[in-house]
């Protein structure tokens, strides 16, 4: 599998990778992110999909968990919320 443009950038710029790692760590410690992560983990456990290797993740639409989608598509989805649309670039 080929490396993405982002991965190539971070390979060539270790100081940028470290800056991103620190930002991500701080972001993931935020109360709202922790609360969201806990809710998704509970949803996965309650629906017997946590840790069973089915490669499904709980998905959000708006502020609600709406069901399960493939992990790969869920992580790059530009349709879930306005924030997702702004955060990700357009396909080239």
C-alpha positions, 0 to 999 in steps of 0.5 A, a space after each residue: 500500500 502506497 503512502 499518502 501525501 500526508 504521510 510522506 510529508 510527515 516522514 520528511 518533516 519530523 518536527 511537524 510530525 511531533 507538533 501534530 502529535 502534541 496537538 492530537 494528544 491535547 485535542 483527545 484529552 478535551 472533555 468533549 472528545 473524551 465524552 464522545 469517545 466514551 459514548 462510542 465505545 459504550 455503543 460498540 460494547 452494547 451492540 456486541 461489535 467491540 473487539 470482534 474484528 468485524 471492522 465496523 465503527 459507530 457513526 455520528 450524524 449531527 450529534 447522534 450515533 446512527 449505526 455502524 459503518 466500515 471503519 475505513 469509510 467512517 474515518 474519511 467521511 465528508 458527509 457526517 457534519 459541517 465540521 467534517 466537510 470543512 476539515 477535509 480537502 476535496 479529492 484531486 
